[in-house]
Amino acid sequence: MGGTLQRDCRFWLARKLRILRERWLALLNKSDFARKLMMFYAELGDAQGQQRALEAVVSGEDVPEPLLWAAANAAGDSGDHQRAVDRWTRYLEKHPDDAGAWTNRGGAYRDMGRHEAALADFEQAVKAHPTVIIRTNYAMGLHQLGRKQEALEQLRLANQQEPAHAAAYSTLANILEADEPEEALRHREQAVRYAPQ
């Protein structure tokens, strides 16, 4: 009698585990499909399409971790910068060394007019991975807060790091234009020279 009950319990448990596994795989596949669809809509610039793809697999704010990056981008693209900040914050809790996430959250803060918070995030991004693009974003934030010399230093470091990066030259020219028009012109010419075709 005990062997039959034990066998029945194992059968029942195995069946329940198989059902849970199938449901989990279905959800995982839905989330992965939604993430890819959201990225596709992002490339098209369709913020509403991104939201629809997210809403197909998520109810409310319970965004699963694999979708957080795409969901944060979707919120920012749709102009909901506070929601973007919230989602980037959640993402950064698990990925504190992700320079792209720091940069994106900084951009959302900047779009909200919270320049000090944006600058702090851009600084974190530079510490995590000092690319030319990240340094250029950081320099723009520094300049917006009146820290011109620090901004110029970041842009010069960016130009040393990648001498053919048009945006760094263009930003440098914008900052120098009022006080040093000849030097600004030289940087503007470099920006045009290296601008993507």
C-alpha positions as CSV (number, residue, x, y, z in Angstrom):
1,M,0.0,0.0,0.0
2,G,2.8,2.5,0.9
3,G,4.6,1.8,-2.4
4,T,1.5,2.7,-4.4
5,L,0.9,5.9,-2.5
6,Q,4.6,6.8,-2.9
7,R,4.5,6.1,-6.6
8,D,1.2,8.1,-7.0
9,C,2.8,11.0,-5.2
10,R,5.9,10.9,-7.4
11,F,3.7,10.7,-10.5
12,W,1.6,13.7,-9.3
13,L,4.7,15.7,-8.4
14,A,6.4,14.9,-11.7
15,R,3.2,15.9,-13.6
16,K,2.9,19.2,-11.6
17,L,6.6,20.0,-12.3
18,R,6.2,19.3,-16.0
19,I,3.2,21.7,-16.1
20,L,5.1,24.4,-14.3
21,R,8.1,23.9,-16.6
22,E,5.8,24.2,-19.7
23,R,4.2,27.4,-18.3
24,W,7.6,28.9,-17.5
25,L,9.0,28.1,-21.0
26,A,5.9,29.6,-22.6
27,L,6.3,32.8,-20.5
28,L,10.0,32.9,-21.3
29,N,9.3,32.6,-25.0
30,K,6.6,35.3,-24.8
31,S,9.0,37.6,-22.9
32,D,11.8,37.0,-25.4
33,F,9.4,37.6,-28.3
34,A,8.1,40.8,-26.7
35,R,11.6,42.0,-26.1
36,K,12.6,41.4,-29.8
37,L,9.3,43.0,-31.0
38,M,9.9,46.1,-28.7
39,M,13.4,46.4,-30.1
40,F,12.0,46.3,-33.6
41,Y,9.4,49.0,-32.8
42,A,12.2,51.1,-31.2
43,E,14.2,51.0,-34.4
44,L,11.1,52.2,-36.3
45,G,10.7,55.0,-33.7
46,D,7.2,53.6,-32.8
47,A,6.8,54.2,-29.1
48,Q,3.1,53.0,-29.1
49,G,4.2,49.8,-30.8
50,Q,6.7,49.2,-28.0
51,Q,4.0,49.8,-25.4
52,R,1.6,47.4,-27.1
53,A,4.3,44.7,-27.2
54,L,5.1,45.2,-23.5
55,E,1.4,45.2,-22.5
56,A,0.9,41.9,-24.3
57,V,3.1,40.1,-21.7
58,V,3.1,42.4,-18.7
59,S,0.3,43.7,-16.5
60,G,0.9,46.9,-14.6
61,E,4.4,47.7,-13.5
62,D,5.5,44.1,-12.9
63,V,8.0,44.0,-15.7
64,P,10.1,40.9,-15.7
65,E,13.9,41.5,-15.5
66,P,14.7,40.3,-19.0
67,L,12.3,43.0,-20.4
68,L,13.5,45.9,-18.2
69,W,16.0,47.3,-20.7
70,A,13.4,47.4,-23.5
71,A,10.6,48.6,-21.2
72,A,12.7,51.5,-19.8
73,N,13.6,52.5,-23.4
74,A,9.9,52.3,-24.4
75,A,8.9,54.5,-21.4
76,G,11.6,57.1,-22.4
77,D,10.6,57.0,-26.1
78,S,7.0,57.6,-25.2
79,G,7.9,60.6,-23.1
80,D,7.2,59.0,-19.7
81,H,10.6,60.0,-18.3
82,Q,9.7,59.2,-14.7
83,R,8.7,55.7,-15.6
84,A,11.9,55.3,-17.6
85,V,13.9,56.5,-14.5
86,D,12.1,54.0,-12.3
87,R,12.7,51.1,-14.7
88,W,16.4,52.1,-15.2
89,T,16.8,52.2,-11.5
90,R,15.4,48.8,-11.1
91,Y,17.7,47.5,-13.9
92,L,20.7,49.1,-12.3
93,E,20.0,47.4,-9.0
94,K,20.9,44.1,-10.7
95,H,23.5,45.6,-13.2
96,P,25.4,48.3,-11.4
97,D,28.3,48.3,-13.9
98,D,26.2,48.8,-17.0
99,A,27.4,52.1,-18.5
100,G,24.6,52.1,-21.1
101,A,21.9,51.9,-18.4
102,W,23.6,54.7,-16.4
103,T,23.7,56.8,-19.6
104,N,20.1,56.1,-20.4
105,R,18.9,56.9,-16.9
106,G,20.9,60.1,-17.0
107,G,19.3,61.0,-20.3
108,A,15.8,60.5,-18.7
109,Y,16.8,62.7,-15.8
110,R,18.1,65.3,-18.3
111,D,14.8,65.2,-20.2
112,M,13.0,65.9,-16.9
113,G,15.2,68.9,-16.2
114,R,17.0,67.1,-13.3
115,H,20.5,68.1,-14.5
116,E,22.4,67.3,-11.2
117,A,20.9,63.7,-11.2
118,A,21.7,63.3,-14.9
119,L,25.3,64.4,-14.3
120,A,25.7,62.0,-11.5
121,D,24.5,59.1,-13.8
122,F,26.8,60.3,-16.6
123,E,29.7,60.3,-14.2
124,Q,28.9,56.7,-13.1
125,A,28.8,55.7,-16.8
126,V,32.2,57.2,-17.4
127,K,33.6,55.3,-14.4
128,A,32.0,52.1,-15.6
129,H,33.1,52.4,-19.3
130,P,34.6,55.6,-20.5
131,T,33.7,55.5,-24.2
132,V,33.7,58.6,-26.5
133,I,29.9,58.7,-26.5
134,I,29.6,58.5,-22.8
135,R,32.3,61.1,-22.3
136,T,30.5,63.4,-24.7
137,N,27.2,63.0,-22.8
138,Y,29.0,63.7,-19.6
139,A,30.6,66.8,-21.1
140,M,27.2,68.1,-22.2
141,G,25.9,67.6,-18.7
142,L,28.9,69.4,-17.2
143,H,28.4,72.3,-19.6
144,Q,24.7,72.6,-18.8
145,L,25.6,73.1,-15.2
146,G,28.2,75.8,-16.0
147,R,31.2,73.6,-15.5
148,K,32.9,74.5,-18.8
149,Q,36.5,73.6,-18.1
150,E,35.5,70.1,-16.9
151,A,33.4,69.7,-20.0
152,L,36.2,70.8,-22.3
153,E,38.5,68.3,-20.5
154,Q,36.1,65.4,-21.1
155,L,35.8,66.3,-24.8
156,R,39.5,66.5,-25.2
157,L,39.8,63.1,-23.6
158,A,37.1,61.9,-26.0
159,N,39.0,63.2,-29.0
160,Q,42.2,61.6,-27.8
161,Q,40.4,58.3,-27.3
162,E,38.8,58.4,-30.8
163,P,40.1,61.2,-33.0
164,A,37.4,60.6,-35.7
165,H,34.3,61.0,-33.5
166,A,32.3,63.8,-35.0
167,A,29.9,64.4,-32.1
168,A,32.7,65.2,-29.7
169,Y,34.2,67.8,-32.1
170,S,30.7,69.3,-32.6
171,T,30.0,69.5,-28.9
172,L,33.4,71.1,-28.3
173,A,32.7,73.6,-31.1
174,N,29.4,74.5,-29.5
175,I,31.0,75.1,-26.1
176,L,33.8,77.2,-27.5
177,E,31.9,79.2,-30.1
178,A,31.1,82.3,-27.9
179,D,34.6,82.8,-26.4
180,E,36.9,81.2,-28.9
181,P,35.3,81.4,-32.4
182,E,38.5,80.4,-34.3
183,E,39.1,77.3,-32.3
184,A,35.4,76.5,-32.4
185,L,35.6,76.7,-36.2
186,R,38.5,74.3,-36.4
187,H,36.5,71.8,-34.3
188,R,33.4,72.4,-36.4
189,E,35.5,71.5,-39.5
190,Q,36.7,68.3,-37.8
191,A,33.1,67.5,-37.0
192,V,32.1,67.9,-40.6
193,R,35.1,65.9,-41.8
194,Y,34.2,62.9,-39.6
195,A,30.5,63.2,-39.8
196,P,28.8,59.9,-40.9
197,Q,28.0,59.9,-44.6
